[in-house]
């Protein structure tokens, strides 16, 4: 099935920040509790070691993604690691909560566009579950900006454009209903807009299904790379790795 770039509520500037934050908080909670990114730790660790990098610049962090659990594993291998959280629509309360969990977390105080990262943000650029939000020309610009800035980049998508991924997303409202009371920091608004006015489960369902349809395939990722100027100055790897019942699709670009 071909890629379809339908709209996601999370991308819309008119969508209320507090509702967007409830959605990203849910994704962060789920990522950390399931430790879905554990299989990619060797990939990230290898980049940090071979490239001599001690800082990760996370783009499109949302609520911090699965970085709390991922950070615990990486710190055991890279004691001086720093992780900077950024987003075009920063969820600062979630960033603060993430920062409280480990002293090596920091966050950028202004909105950051992954297509044009501020020059003072130096380090391995990462994206977790956010690359599919960008149309083709914008996705190419993200890669181009990394190459132009002479920075390595690692992109991870925890779904594929496949029937199993779409079916898995259909059950997401149930997961939202079951996990919401345990998400921290606790907020009464999250309870209200999950159970009394169930906007959060509905928009998580829609955005989740659309995310699967939006996800670039491995072949499409390679086509994006081919359109990046001076892409031959980088080593590129596109593949997927098993994570629980699903897979993580990844694109890695490192300086030669």
C-alpha positions as a printed Julia matrix, in Angstrom:
256×3 Matrix{Float64}:
   0.0    0.0    0.0
   1.29   3.46  -0.87
   2.13   6.14   1.66
  -0.82   8.44   2.46
  -0.12  11.74   4.2
  -3.42  12.26   6.01
  -3.65  14.88   8.76
  -2.87  14.23  12.41
  -4.41  16.33  15.17
  -1.0   16.57  16.86
   0.42  18.45  13.85
  -2.23  21.15  13.75
  -1.28  24.54  15.19
  -4.92  25.1   16.23
  -5.03  21.88  18.28
  -4.97  22.8   22.0
  -1.53  22.36  23.55
  -2.89  20.66  26.66
  -4.6   17.94  24.58
  -1.47  17.47  22.46
   0.52  17.14  25.67
  -1.86  14.48  27.05
  -1.21  12.48  23.89
   2.57  12.82  24.02
   2.52  12.02  27.76
   0.74   8.76  26.93
   3.32   7.86  24.28
   6.15   8.59  26.71
   4.57   6.44  29.41
   3.98   3.53  27.03
   7.47   3.7   25.55
   9.14   3.66  28.95
   6.97   0.93  30.47
   7.39  -1.43  27.51
  11.07  -0.49  26.99
  10.36  -0.76  23.27
  13.61   0.93  22.26
  15.92  -1.49  24.1
  16.86  -3.38  20.87
  18.29  -0.2   19.32
  20.68   0.58  22.19
  23.63  -1.1   20.41
  22.92   1.01  17.31
  22.99   4.31  19.23
  25.93   3.26  21.38
  27.94   2.36  18.29
  27.35   5.82  16.78
  28.31   7.62  19.99
  31.49   5.58  20.34
  32.67   5.62  16.73
  31.84   9.28  16.14
  33.18  10.43  19.5
  29.87  12.05  20.47
  28.77  12.69  24.06
  25.47  14.49  23.4
  22.16  13.52  21.81
  19.87  16.21  20.36
  16.4   14.67  20.34
  14.12  16.27  17.74
  10.34  16.06  18.05
  10.64  14.82  21.62
   6.93  15.17  22.39
   6.7   14.07  26.02
  10.22  12.69  26.1
   9.43   9.48  24.23
  10.99   6.32  25.61
  14.13   8.17  26.55
  13.97   7.58  30.31
  14.46   3.82  30.01
  16.73   4.23  27.0
  18.85   6.72  28.94
  19.33   4.29  31.83
  20.83   1.71  29.47
  22.97   4.2   27.55
  24.38   5.81  30.71
  25.82   2.47  31.79
  27.85   2.53  28.57
  28.46   6.28  28.18
  28.85   7.93  31.59
  29.19  11.47  30.22
  26.14  11.34  27.95
  23.86  14.39  27.78
  20.4   14.34  26.13
  18.74  17.57  24.98
  14.96  17.39  24.46
  13.45  19.62  21.75
  10.16  19.98  19.92
   8.33  22.34  17.59
   5.52  22.31  20.17
   7.49  21.81  23.42
   5.74  19.97  26.25
   7.71  21.75  28.98
   5.91  20.12  31.91
   6.78  16.69  30.51
  10.34  17.85  29.81
  10.65  18.97  33.44
   9.37  15.6   34.63
  11.86  13.79  32.4
  14.67  16.02  33.64
  13.78  15.11  37.24
  14.35  11.44  36.44
  18.01  11.86  35.49
  20.44  14.76  35.8
  21.86  14.3   32.28
  18.57  15.4   30.66
  18.22  18.99  29.51
  15.74  20.72  27.22
  15.89  23.56  24.74
  13.78  26.52  25.94
  12.44  27.47  22.5
  10.57  25.64  19.7
  12.94  23.7   17.42
  12.14  22.85  13.8
  13.82  19.56  12.81
  14.26  20.96   9.29
  16.39  23.84  10.55
  18.06  22.98  13.83
  19.74  25.88  15.69
  23.49  25.96  15.19
  24.2   25.8   18.92
  22.63  22.34  19.16
  25.57  20.05  18.43
  25.46  16.26  18.8
  23.82  13.11  17.48
  20.38  14.07  16.2
  17.68  11.54  17.04
  14.01  11.18  16.18
  11.68   8.69  17.81
   8.23   8.22  16.3
   8.25  11.63  14.63
   9.76  11.29  11.13
   6.43  10.2    9.62
   4.96  13.61  10.49
   6.93  15.19   7.64
   6.03  15.28   3.97
   8.65  14.12   1.49
  10.27  17.51   0.84
  10.42  18.22   4.57
  11.82  14.78   5.37
  14.57  15.38   2.82
  15.25  18.78   4.42
  15.72  17.13   7.83
  18.41  14.88   6.37
  19.88  17.73   4.33
  20.11  19.97   7.4
  22.01  17.24   9.27
  24.47  16.83   6.4
  24.88  20.6    5.97
  25.54  20.9    9.71
  28.02  18.01   9.64
  25.99  16.14  12.29
  25.07  12.46  12.54
  21.39  11.5   12.6
  19.44   8.45  13.77
  15.71   8.09  13.06
  13.49   5.4   14.6
   9.87   4.56  13.81
   8.09   2.03  16.04
   5.62   0.97  13.35
   5.45   0.08   9.68
   2.96   0.88   6.95
   1.34  -2.51   7.24
  -1.93  -4.15   8.23
  -0.53  -5.49  11.56
   0.61  -1.97  12.54
  -2.79  -0.48  11.68
  -4.59  -3.21  13.64
  -2.33  -2.61  16.65
  -3.23   1.1   16.59
  -6.96   0.3   16.61
  -6.61  -1.03  20.18
  -4.81   2.12  21.39
  -7.94   3.68  23.03
  -8.17   0.69  25.37
  -4.52   1.2   26.33
  -5.17   4.91  26.95
  -8.09   4.08  29.26
  -6.06   1.52  31.21
  -2.88   3.56  31.64
  -4.1    7.14  32.16
  -4.36   6.99  36.01
  -0.7    5.97  36.19
   0.76   8.68  33.94
   2.88  11.27  35.74
   2.74  14.1   36.47
  -0.89  13.52  37.45
  -3.36  16.01  35.98
  -7.11  16.19  36.54
  -7.54  17.52  33.02
  -6.12  14.27  31.66
  -8.74  12.33  33.63
 -11.57  14.59  32.43
 -10.61  14.49  28.74
  -9.99  10.74  28.82
 -13.03   9.44  30.69
 -15.7   12.16  30.94
 -15.05  13.82  27.58
 -13.07  11.1   25.72
 -11.17  13.34  23.32
  -7.76  11.87  24.16
  -8.6    8.22  23.28
 -10.25   9.35  20.04
  -7.39  11.55  18.84
  -4.77   8.95  19.89
  -6.67   6.38  17.82
  -6.88   8.62  14.77
  -3.28   9.83  14.95
  -2.04   6.3   15.59
  -3.74   4.81  12.53
  -2.69   7.76  10.37
   0.9    7.4   11.63
   1.04   3.88  10.24
  -0.19   5.07   6.82
   2.33   7.93   6.9
   5.39   5.84   7.82
   8.09   5.7    5.14
   9.13   2.24   3.99
  12.8    1.24   3.85
  12.81   1.75   0.07
  11.26   5.2    0.44
  13.83   6.15   3.08
  16.6    5.19   0.68
  14.95   7.34  -1.99
  14.93  10.28   0.43
  18.64   9.8    1.08
  19.4    9.75  -2.65
  17.91  13.26  -2.97
  20.15  14.77  -0.29
  23.01  16.85  -1.67
  26.44  15.44  -0.71
  24.8   12.33   0.73
  27.83  10.38  -0.46
  29.9   12.04   2.31
  27.89  10.02   4.85
  27.47   6.35   5.64
  23.77   5.45   5.55
  21.97   2.46   6.99
  18.25   1.71   6.61
  16.84  -1.43   8.18
  14.43  -2.75  10.81
  14.88  -4.61  14.05
  12.51  -6.76  16.11
  11.03  -5.2   19.26
   8.52  -7.33  21.15
   5.63  -8.25  18.84
   6.49  -5.38  16.49
   9.48  -3.87  14.72
  11.45  -0.65  14.76
  12.31   0.78  11.36
  15.43   2.93  11.39
  17.51   5.27   9.26
  21.03   6.16  10.37
  23.4    8.64   8.76
  26.95   9.09  10.08
  29.86  11.16   8.8
  32.5    9.25   6.87
